[in-house]
Amino acid sequence: MKRFHLNLKVSDLEKSRAYYANLFGQQPAVVKPDYIKWMLDDPFINFSIEPANDEIGIAHVGLQAESPEELQGVYERIQDAAGPRFEEGATTCCYASSEKNWTQDPDGLIWEAFYTDGQVTHYGKLPDLGSGQSDAACCLN
């Protein structure tokens, strides 16, 4: 089963952390100085927040696969959707080791498709999506 992913850029990380911990009724699974993530089962979502450098709001949305095989199916549907694609592949981003691809819907909303196979101790790198949106992209997770 795929998990929905939502990454928000927020103006105050600690205020948002307290707000979402109360809203979700649980503390985050990952807390770093520049990144906080909840892995919720109800609703089934990977919800993360990061400090905003400029624009506040939705950075990107995505689908997190539970296996490489499930991710391959998501990749095939991305190809069928015929939107722009960025095939990032193996990467380290948002304190995780992942395999991922990116796409963009007709209105410009960035979608990430990924499978995470481990955690790491550093944030990682922002992908170069070629559209000037790489800071909206990494985690554009």
Residue, then its C-alpha position, 0 to 999 in steps of 0.5 A: m500500500k502506498r503512503f501519501h506524502l505532503n511536505l510543507k514549508v513553514s514560517d516557524l518550525e517549532k510552532s508548527r511542530a507543536y501544532y501538528a503534534n496536537l492535531f495528529g495526537q502524536q509526536p513526530a518520528v523524525v526531528k532535526p533542526d531543519y526537518i520534522k516528519w510524522m509517519l502516520d497510520d491514520p491517516f496513512i501519510n508521510f507528513s513533513i515540514e521544513p523552514a521556508n526560505d521564501e514561500i510558505g505552503i505546499a512544497h510538494v506532494g508524493l507517493q511513498a512505495e513500500s517496496p521497489e516493485e510497488l515503486q516501479g508500478v508508480y513510475e509506470r503510471i507517471q510515464d503514462a500520465a505524460g507529464p514532465r519527468f525527472e528520474e533522480g534514481a538513488t539519492t540521499c535526501c531528508y535524512a533518508s536513503s531513497e530511490k525516486n522520480w519526480t513529475q509535475d501536474p498540468d498546473g505545476l504541482i510537483w509530485e515525488a514518487f519514492y521508496t525509502d530503504g534507510q535513514v541517514t544522519h544528514y539532510g542530503k542534497l536537493p535535486d536539480l529538477g532543471s526548472g529552477q524549483s530545486d529548493a521546492a523539490c527535495c524533500l522535493n523526500 
